[in-house]
Amino acid sequence: MEIKKTPDGLEIPPPSPDDVLYSKQDGYVIIKLNRPVVLNAMNKNVQRLLMAALEDAESDDSVAAIMLTGAGRAFSAGGDMYSYLYPDDDPAPGGIDVQMKIWSSRKPVVAVVKGYALGQGCELAAICDMTIASHDARFGEIQIRQGSPPPVLITPFVVGIKNAKELLMLGEQIDANEALRIGLINKIVGPDQNLEAYAISVMTKLVSLPRATVSLNKTLINRAYEIAGFREAIAYKDDENIGLMLHATEDDEEAKEKRRLLREEGWGAFKAKRDGLYN
């Protein structure tokens, strides 16, 4: 397949069956987002492959835990803004379907984050049962910069109301230290440590524990949040009043202009406009 380019010349690789990798280890699996050229941006193909990988891990009795990570220098930069270059009309699960698969899995899922975890990538890392990050990891709910709401509203349940409003309403990136402070991640692996080695030590400990009890404890914790309305909050698009507000964001002229700029002039022009480098 011909490799297509963005309006400013950035090459975007075509969808591949290797966009998500699945590797069985001793008692656990490593699921790896594998589009490093575009910082593991997520499109319909990635969503399909990621869902299939999670289902395979869930159905395999030899698997006690799941590690989710990204190839290259990022976990995931979020939704693929250039998915339109390769039209894809085949059915695919949405971000909420994939993330709720992680939530409802009876097996613990550990996110291992290096580099960027932004937008949908931030939410994907957040909904995992534990999140380990490199010292140079960056997190952010940046969708507001192009006039979009969060696809999956996990952030308030992870970091609390004040921190959630700051992340979602300002759209700024935060570093690993701030992410740890507000409860978005569990552990920072410092520059003098090996991220992969530490992650493997966590997975090894998880699979050594009584599996039924690990599963039960995850279920009990999730149940507490579900009683508090977690599933209803996640399904916010089903609310009629929220739906009206969503339509209003789609009609926002500034957001429309930013999406047009991205589509017609490319990422560089979009970023310059977004960051106020020209009027």
N, C-alpha and C positions, 0 to 999 in steps of 0.2 A: 504494500500500500504506500502511496506517495505520502511523504512527510510534509505536512502543511505548516504554514507560517502565520504568525500574527501580523497585523498591519505594520508593525515596526520591526518585522523580520525575525522574531523569536520562533525557533522551531519547536513544534509541539508533537510529541510522538503519538502515533495512532494507537487505539485500544489494542491490548494484547492479553492473551490468556495468562501471561506472567505478571500482570499488573498487581496481583496479590499472590504472595508465595506462602506455602504451607509446609512446615517442617516439623516432623515428629521427633521428640526427644524422649528421654527416659521418664515417662509419667506425665509429660506436658507437651504442648505444641507451641511453636512460634508462628504467628500469623504476621506477615510483613507486607505493608503497603509498598509497592515497588514501581513507583514512577518518579525516580529521583531527579530527572531533568526538570520536572515541573513541581518539585518539592512535594511530591505525593498528593497533588491536588485530586479531589475526588469527583468522578463522573459516574454515569450510569453503569459502565463496565466495572469499575471498582466496587460500586455498591453491590452488584450481582455477585462478584467473586468473593467479596468480604462476607456477605451473608452465607454463601455456600460453604466457606471455610469455617465460619462459626457453627453452622449446622453439622458439619462433619465432626468437629471437635466435640460438640454436644452429644452426638450419637455414638461416639467411640468410647467404650467402657475402659479402655486402657489409658485414656486421657483424664487426668485429675485437675488440670489447671491450664489456663490459656495466657500466653504472652502476646501482646499486640504492640507492634513497633513499626518504624518506617525505615526504608532504605535511604542511604545517602546522608545528607546534612539536615534533614527535617523529619519530623513525625508526620505532619500534614499541614499544608498551608490553607486548607479548607476546600470549599467548592471550586471546581474547575471553571474559571471564567471563560475559557476558550473551548468548552465542549461543543459549541456550535460548529467548530471546524470539521468535526466528524459526526454528522447527524446520526442519531441512534433512536430509532422508534420502537425498539424491543422493550417489553416490560422489564421493569427493574424496581427493587425495593427503594423506598425513600430513606433519607437519613434517619428519620424517626424509627423506621422499621428495623434498621440495622442496630441502632443504639438500644432500642428496647429489647432486641435479642440478647444483647450483652447484659442488660438489667435483669432479664428473666432467666438467664442461664443458671442452671444449678451449680455450675462450676465457676470458681473465681477467675476473673479476668484482670490481668495486670498490664497497664499501659507503661511502656518504656519510651520516654520522650527525649530526643535530642533536637536541638535547633527549634524550628518554628512549630507551634501547635496553635493555629489561628482559625477563627470562625468555626466551621463544622469540625475542623481538626481539634480545636480546643474542647468542644463539646464531647467529641469522641473520647478524648483522654479523660475528661471529667467524669463520664458516666461509668468508666471502668471501676472495679472494686478498689483498686489501689493504683496510684500513679507515681512512678519513679522518674526523676528528671535529671538531665545533665546540668552542670553548673551554668552553662551558657544557653539553656532553653529559654524560649520566649513564648508567651501565651497572650491571647487576646480575642475578644468578641468584636471583630472589626466590621461586621456586616452593616452597621449603621452608616458607615462611610459611603456606602453605595445605596443607602435608603432601604435596607432590608432588615427584617426582624430576625431573631435567632431561630434557625430551623428546629432546634431541640432545646427546650427551656430547662436545662439541667442546672444552670449556674446558681439560681437562688437557693436551691437545695444543698449545694456544695459549699458556698462561701457566705451565705447569709444575705439579708436584704440590702444593707448599705453597700457592701462590696459588690453585690450583683448589679445594683443600680449604677455604680461607678463604671463597672466593666461594660455594661450593655448600653449605657447612655452616652458615654464618652468615646467608646471604641478604641481606646488606647491599648498598646501592648505593655505587658509587665514582664519583669525578669523572674528567674527561678526563685530568688529570695522572697520577692513579694508574693509569688504564687504559694510558697510554703507558708508564709505568714497568714494569708487569708484562708488557708485550708484547701486550696485547689489541688495541691499535690501532697504526697506523704513524705518524700525523701529527696534530697539533692545529693547527687554523687559528684564529689569535688574533682578538680582538675588532676589531683594526684591519685585518683581512683579510676578503675575501669568500669564504665557503665554496664557493659554487657556482663562482666563477671559478677557484679553486684546483683544484677537482675536475675541471673541464673541461680545465685545463692538464695534469693527470695523464692523462686519457683521450686527449687529443691526442697526448701523448708515446707512450702505449701503441700507438695505431693507426699511428704513424709507424715503429715498429720492425718487423723481419721477423716476419711473423705465424707462420710455421711454427716459428721458434725460440722465440718467446714461448710458444707452445703446448707445445713440447717441454720447456722449462724448468719450466713449471707441472706437467707430467706427471711429470718426474723428481723434483721436490720431493715431490709427493703420493705417488709410489711409495715413497720412503724411509719415509714415515709408514705406508704400508700394509704394508710388510714388517715394521714394528715392531708391527703389530696394530691399526691404526686402524679398519679396517672391522669387525673382531670387537668392538672396544670400543664402537663406535657401535651395534651390534646387540645391546646388553646384554640386552634383553628376551627374546632367544632362549635365554638361559642358564636352565636349570631352577631352579638355586639362587637366582638373582636374581629369578626369577618368584615364588618363595615369599616373598621379602622385599617385593616389590611388593604382593602381596596383603595383607601385614601393614600396609603404609602405608595401604591403602584402608580397613582396619578400625580405624585409629587414631581414638579417640573425639574427641580434640582437633581433628584435621583435619576430621572429619565435622562438628563443631560450627561450625568456621569456614566450611565450604562452605555449611552451612545458613544461617548468618547472612548470607552474601553473597547467597544466593538469595532469602531471605525478607525481609530488612531493608535490603539495598542496600549499596553500596560504602562509604558513610560509616560505617555501623555496623561493617562488616568492618574497615575501617582503624583505627577507634578500638580495637576489641578486639585487633587484631593488634599495635598499638603500645602496648598496655597502658594505655590511657586510662581504662578501667574494668574491674572484675573480672567 
